[in-house]
Amino acid sequence: MLETLRNAWKVQDLRKKLLYTFMMLLIYRLVGVIPVPGINAEVVKKLAEQYDMLGLVNMMTGGSFSQMTVMAMGITPYINASIIIQLLTIAIPALERLQKEGGEEGKEKINKITRYSTIVLAAIQAIGIISALKGQVDPVTRLTVLQTGYDSFFGLLTIGIVMAGGTALAMWIGERITARGIGNGISLLIFAGIISNIFSGLLTAFTDVLGITSYGTTISGFLILLVTTLVLITVVTFIDLGERRIPVQYAKRVVGRKMYGGQSTHIPMKVLSVGVLPLIFAYSFMAFPGTIIAMFGVNSPAYKWWQANMGQGAPLNLTVTALLILAFTYFYASISFNPQDIAKNIQQQGGNIPGIRSGPNTVAYLARISKRLTLFAALFLALLATLPTLLSAWQNVRIPFAASSMLIAVSVSLETMRQVEAQLVMRNYKGFL
């Protein structure tokens, strides 16, 4: 990786793209310290530690939510809007035709719909979260979430517009990075926030060992945290790069005076093709009920039962989360991989899988391989999701990242390095002599 970056830095065009990407990420992090008017950030920070849903939002924004900056919603509304539009393209025939038959113009229209949906969703989410929290009071300082003068419709509307503007700016920065920088801009923004959280967590644990802070981290706990981080990065990288290659043989055919086909190739099927979406879906599903119950009071019987049986680290919580990850993995794999379409394309191009008849047999073979890979991916994601919690309960070590964070960080890093290497190959290719 270091050698690739060193070679990329020697190419002027790539050096400009790397600098542009770095500067845009720096702007994103600098803008993320501007506070939202009318909110007591310290109260929100304590509530983010109390409610699972707010902790999930804070993790995805790199801590900006707990600090209540203009980037408090981050790029999360864009992810939600993209998922919603992707699911709607399956349910609504007009959007499906626009995606498949519209070409570049159709893709641009869908992107425009996603952008507008992102801004509206960001404003609704911001107003909804602040409205739900405005009655919460800090028992020590007796401060509420909203400052005096902002507990009104226009005050909430102002806060919603400011946060939606921050999301729009983050979305614009991500698109600029994609167009003029290196890598996928939206993914890099999430990556920057996750890396910030991991670095801050490791730094806090280190200062705790030195006695500067007092969270109770021991030297053995810090070493376990450091080793766990390195092992998880290695394992996730290995699994993320894994793929099952399905061999395909194309028959020779004559068109006019030219002969086509006759070569062997393969269809790469990623082991972890579902990515991080099952984790995000499962975390959101588990965090939502607890947050709603907590809104009615932390002293209510329902909230006490939820904390005792479904709280962070509870056995029932881990079991239900693992089952949800399994379900969402199979669901997303079923809508993202269509063996009928792949088998049809292979047959139309005069190809076949060695030892497998064309048609229904090929469809059944691809579906069987997909189910096996999906089962492995589901079990791996479920184990990855429960491991940090089990480690925290076993050694009382504060893990500064979630499973989804590590998976996103590794995936984005690998994909960005692939794009840098591809750019280097394009510039070093000298053509045919």
C-alpha positions in Angstrom: 0.0 0.0 0.0 2.8 2.4 0.9 4.6 1.6 -2.3 1.4 2.3 -4.3 0.9 5.6 -2.6 4.6 6.5 -3.2 4.3 5.7 -6.9 1.0 7.6 -7.2 2.6 10.7 -5.6 5.2 10.8 -8.4 2.5 11.2 -11.0 1.4 14.8 -11.2 -2.2 14.1 -12.1 -2.6 11.5 -9.3 -0.8 13.8 -6.9 -3.4 16.6 -7.6 -6.3 14.1 -7.1 -4.8 12.9 -3.8 -4.3 16.4 -2.5 -7.8 17.4 -3.6 -9.3 14.4 -1.8 -7.3 15.2 1.4 -8.3 18.9 1.3 -12.0 18.1 0.8 -11.9 15.6 3.7 -10.2 18.2 5.8 -12.9 20.8 5.0 -15.5 18.2 6.0 -13.9 17.7 9.4 -13.4 21.4 10.0 -17.0 22.2 9.2 -17.9 19.5 11.6 -16.9 21.7 14.6 -19.4 24.5 13.8 -22.2 24.2 16.4 -25.9 24.1 15.7 -27.6 27.2 17.2 -30.1 26.7 20.0 -28.9 23.3 21.3 -27.0 22.4 24.5 -24.4 20.0 23.2 -23.5 18.5 26.6 -27.0 17.3 27.2 -27.2 15.7 23.8 -23.8 14.0 24.4 -25.1 12.3 27.5 -28.3 11.2 25.7 -26.2 9.8 22.9 -24.5 7.5 25.4 -27.9 6.5 26.9 -29.9 5.7 23.8 -28.7 3.1 21.3 -30.3 4.8 18.3 -28.5 8.1 19.0 -25.2 6.1 19.5 -25.6 4.6 16.1 -26.1 8.0 14.5 -23.1 9.3 16.4 -20.9 6.4 15.2 -21.8 7.0 11.6 -21.1 10.8 11.8 -17.7 10.4 13.5 -18.9 12.0 16.8 -20.4 15.1 15.2 -23.9 14.2 16.5 -22.9 14.2 20.2 -21.2 17.5 19.7 -24.3 18.9 17.8 -22.4 20.5 14.9 -23.8 21.3 11.5 -22.7 17.9 10.4 -24.7 16.2 13.1 -26.7 14.2 10.6 -23.7 13.6 8.4 -24.1 11.6 5.3 -26.5 9.1 7.1 -29.7 10.6 5.4 -28.0 10.1 2.0 -27.4 6.4 2.8 -31.0 6.0 4.0 -32.4 7.8 0.9 -30.2 5.6 -1.4 -31.5 2.4 0.2 -35.1 3.6 0.0 -34.8 4.6 -3.7 -33.0 1.3 -4.4 -35.9 -0.7 -2.8 -38.5 1.5 -4.6 -36.9 0.7 -7.9 -37.9 -2.9 -7.3 -41.4 -2.1 -6.1 -42.2 0.7 -8.6 -42.1 -0.3 -12.3 -41.5 3.3 -13.5 -38.3 3.6 -11.5 -37.2 0.2 -12.5 -37.6 1.1 -16.2 -35.8 4.4 -15.6 -32.9 2.5 -14.0 -32.5 -0.2 -16.6 -33.5 1.5 -19.8 -32.9 5.2 -19.1 -29.1 5.0 -19.7 -27.0 7.9 -18.3 -30.0 10.3 -18.4 -32.0 7.8 -16.3 -29.2 7.4 -13.8 -28.9 11.2 -13.5 -32.7 11.5 -12.8 -32.5 8.8 -10.1 -29.5 10.6 -8.6 -31.4 13.9 -8.6 -34.3 12.2 -6.8 -31.9 10.7 -4.3 -30.4 14.2 -3.6 -33.8 15.9 -3.0 -34.9 12.9 -0.9 -31.7 13.2 1.2 -32.3 16.9 2.1 -35.9 16.3 3.0 -35.1 13.2 5.0 -32.3 15.1 6.8 -34.6 17.9 7.9 -37.3 15.5 9.0 -34.9 13.3 11.0 -33.2 16.3 12.6 -36.6 17.9 13.6 -37.9 14.5 14.8 -34.9 13.6 16.9 -34.7 17.1 18.6 -38.5 17.2 19.1 -38.4 13.8 20.8 -35.4 14.9 23.0 -36.5 18.4 23.9 -38.3 17.3 27.1 -35.2 15.5 28.4 -33.4 17.2 31.3 -29.9 16.7 32.6 -30.3 15.7 36.2 -27.0 17.4 37.2 -27.1 20.8 35.4 -31.0 20.8 35.0 -30.4 21.9 31.4 -32.7 20.8 28.6 -31.7 19.9 25.0 -33.1 23.2 23.5 -32.0 26.6 24.7 -34.4 29.3 25.6 -36.2 30.7 22.6 -35.8 27.7 20.4 -38.6 25.6 21.9 -41.1 26.6 19.2 -42.0 25.6 15.7 -39.7 28.1 14.0 -36.9 27.2 16.4 -37.1 23.6 15.5 -37.5 24.5 11.8 -34.3 26.6 12.0 -32.4 23.7 13.6 -33.7 21.3 10.9 -32.7 23.6 8.1 -29.2 24.1 9.5 -28.7 20.3 9.9 -30.2 19.6 6.4 -27.8 22.2 5.0 -24.9 20.4 6.7 -26.0 17.1 5.1 -26.3 18.8 1.7 -22.8 20.2 2.1 -21.5 16.8 3.0 -23.3 15.2 0.0 -21.7 17.9 -2.3 -18.3 17.3 -0.8 -18.7 13.5 -1.4 -19.8 14.0 -5.0 -16.8 16.4 -5.7 -14.4 13.8 -4.3 -15.9 11.2 -6.6 -15.7 13.5 -9.6 -12.3 15.1 -9.1 -10.5 13.0 -6.5 -9.7 9.4 -5.7 -12.3 6.9 -4.5 -16.0 7.1 -3.7 -16.6 10.4 -1.9 -19.6 9.3 0.2 -17.7 6.2 1.4 -14.6 8.3 2.2 -16.7 10.7 4.4 -18.0 7.8 6.4 -14.4 6.3 6.5 -13.1 9.6 7.9 -15.6 9.7 10.7 -15.0 6.0 11.6 -11.2 6.4 11.7 -11.6 9.5 13.9 -13.7 7.4 16.3 -11.2 4.5 16.4 -8.2 6.8 16.8 -9.9 8.7 19.6 -10.9 5.5 21.3 -7.3 4.1 21.2 -5.9 7.4 22.3 -8.3 7.6 25.2 -7.4 4.1 26.3 -3.7 4.9 26.1 -4.1 8.1 28.2 -6.2 6.1 30.6 -3.3 3.6 31.1 -1.0 6.5 31.7 -3.4 7.9 34.4 -4.3 11.0 32.5 -8.0 10.0 32.3 -9.9 7.6 34.6 -12.0 5.1 32.7 -10.5 2.1 34.4 -8.5 0.7 31.4 -5.5 -1.4 32.5 -2.3 -2.2 30.6 -3.6 -5.7 29.8 -6.9 -4.2 28.6 -5.1 -1.8 26.3 -3.0 -4.6 24.9 -6.1 -6.7 24.3 -7.8 -3.8 22.6 -4.8 -3.2 20.3 -4.4 -6.9 19.4 -8.2 -7.2 18.8 -8.1 -4.2 16.5 -5.3 -5.6 14.4 -6.7 -9.1 14.3 -10.2 -7.8 13.2 -8.6 -5.6 10.5 -6.7 -8.7 9.1 -9.6 -11.0 9.2 -12.1 -8.5 7.7 -9.6 -7.7 4.9 -9.1 -11.4 4.1 -12.8 -12.1 4.0 -13.6 -8.9 2.0 -11.1 -9.9 -0.7 -12.4 -13.5 -0.9 -14.4 -14.5 -3.9 -15.7 -17.7 -5.5 -14.8 -17.9 -9.2 -17.3 -19.7 -11.5 -15.6 -20.9 -14.7 -17.3 -20.1 -18.0 -16.4 -21.5 -21.4 -17.5 -19.6 -24.5 -17.9 -21.5 -27.7 -16.3 -20.4 -31.0 -18.6 -18.7 -33.5 -18.0 -17.2 -36.9 -19.5 -13.8 -37.8 -18.7 -12.9 -41.4 -15.0 -13.5 -41.8 -14.2 -13.2 -38.2 -14.2 -15.8 -35.4 -15.3 -14.8 -31.9 -15.3 -16.6 -28.6 -13.4 -19.8 -27.7 -11.9 -18.3 -24.5 -12.3 -19.3 -20.9 -13.2 -16.8 -18.2 -14.9 -16.8 -14.8 -17.7 -15.0 -12.9 -16.4 -13.6 -9.6 -18.8 -14.0 -6.8 -17.7 -12.2 -3.6 -17.9 -14.0 -0.4 -19.1 -10.8 1.4 -21.2 -9.4 -1.5 -23.9 -8.0 0.9 -21.4 -5.6 2.5 -22.3 -3.8 5.6 -26.0 -3.2 5.0 -27.3 -6.2 7.0 -25.4 -4.9 10.0 -26.8 -1.4 9.6 -30.4 -2.7 9.2 -30.1 -5.0 12.2 -28.5 -2.2 14.4 -31.2 0.3 13.4 -34.0 -2.3 14.0 -32.7 -3.1 17.5 -32.0 0.5 18.5 -35.3 1.9 17.5 -37.6 0.2 20.1 -35.3 1.1 23.0 -35.2 4.7 21.9 -39.0 4.9 21.6 -39.5 3.3 25.0 -36.9 5.6 26.7 -38.8 8.6 25.4 -41.7 7.7 27.8 -39.4 7.8 30.8 -36.3 5.9 32.0 -38.2 4.9 35.2 -41.0 3.2 33.4 -41.4 -0.6 33.8 -41.1 -1.1 30.1 -37.7 0.7 29.9 -36.4 -1.2 32.9 -37.4 -4.5 31.3 -35.8 -3.5 28.0 -32.5 -2.5 29.7 -32.4 -5.7 31.7 -33.3 -8.1 28.8 -32.5 -6.2 25.6 -29.8 -3.8 26.7 -26.3 -3.6 25.3 -24.5 -6.9 26.0 -27.6 -8.8 27.2 -27.8 -12.4 25.9 -31.2 -11.9 24.4 -30.0 -8.8 22.7 -27.1 -10.6 21.1 -29.3 -13.5 20.0 -31.9 -11.3 18.4 -29.3 -9.2 16.7 -27.6 -12.2 15.2 -30.9 -13.6 13.9 -31.7 -10.2 12.4 -28.3 -10.1 10.7 -29.0 -13.6 9.2 -32.4 -12.5 8.0 -31.3 -9.2 6.5 -28.3 -10.9 4.8 -30.5 -13.4 3.0 -33.0 -10.6 2.1 -30.4 -8.3 0.6 -28.7 -11.2 -1.2 -32.0 -12.2 -2.8 -32.7 -8.7 -4.2 -29.1 -8.0 -5.3 -28.2 -11.3 -7.0 -30.5 -12.7 -9.7 -29.2 -16.1 -11.1 -31.8 -16.1 -13.9 -30.4 -12.9 -15.4 -26.8 -14.2 -15.2 -27.7 -17.6 -16.7 -29.6 -15.8 -19.5 -26.6 -13.6 -20.3 -24.2 -16.5 -20.4 -26.5 -18.4 -22.7 -27.0 -15.4 -25.0 -23.3 -15.0 -25.4 -22.8 -18.6 -26.3 -21.2 -19.6 -23.0 -21.7 -22.3 -20.5 -20.4 -23.5 -17.1 -18.3 -26.7 -17.7 -20.3 -29.7 -16.5 -23.5 -27.8 -16.1 -26.3 -27.7 -18.8 -27.5 -24.3 -19.9 -30.9 -23.1 -18.8 -32.5 -24.2 -15.5 -29.5 -26.3 -14.5 -27.3 -23.2 -14.6 -29.8 -21.2 -12.7 -30.0 -23.9 -10.0 -26.2 -24.2 -9.8 -25.7 -20.4 -9.4 -28.5 -20.2 -6.8 -26.9 -23.0 -4.8 -23.5 -21.3 -4.8 -25.1 -18.0 -3.9 -27.0 -19.6 -0.9 -23.7 -21.1 0.4 -21.9 -17.9 0.2 -24.8 -16.0 1.8 -24.8 -18.5 4.7 -21.1 -18.0 5.3 -21.5 -14.2 5.0 -24.4 -14.2 7.4 -22.6 -16.3 10.0 -19.4 -14.2 9.7 -21.4 -10.9 10.1 -23.3 -12.2 13.1 -20.0 -13.3 14.8 -18.4 -10.0 13.9 -21.3 -8.1 15.4 -21.3 -9.9 18.7 -17.5 -10.2 19.2 -16.8 -6.6 20.5 -19.7 -6.9 23.0 -18.5 -10.3 24.2 -14.9 -9.0 24.6 -16.2 -6.0 26.5 -18.1 -8.2 28.9 -15.2 -10.7 29.2 -12.3 -8.3 29.9 -14.2 -5.1 30.7 -12.5 -3.4 27.7 -14.1 -0.4 26.1 -14.2 -1.1 22.3 -14.2 2.2 20.4 -15.7 0.7 17.2 -18.6 -1.5 16.1 -18.5 -4.3 13.7 -20.0 -2.2 10.9 -17.4 0.5 11.5 -14.5 -1.9 11.0 -16.1 -3.5 7.9 -16.8 -0.1 6.3 -13.3 1.2 7.1 -11.6 -1.9 5.6 -13.9 -2.0 2.5 -13.4 1.7 1.7 -9.6 1.4 2.2 -9.4 -1.6 -0.2 -11.6 0.0 -2.8 -9.7 3.3 -2.7 -6.4 1.5 -3.1 -7.8 -0.5 -6.1 -8.8 2.8 -7.8 -5.3 4.2 -7.2 -3.7 1.1 -8.6 -6.0 1.2 -11.6 -5.0 4.8 -12.3 -1.4 3.8 -12.1 -1.9 1.0 -14.6 -3.7 3.3 -17.0 -0.8 5.8 -16.9 2.0 3.2 -17.2 0.3 1.4 -20.1 2.2 2.1 -23.3 -0.1 0.5 -25.8 0.7 -2.0 -28.6 4.1 -1.7 -30.4 
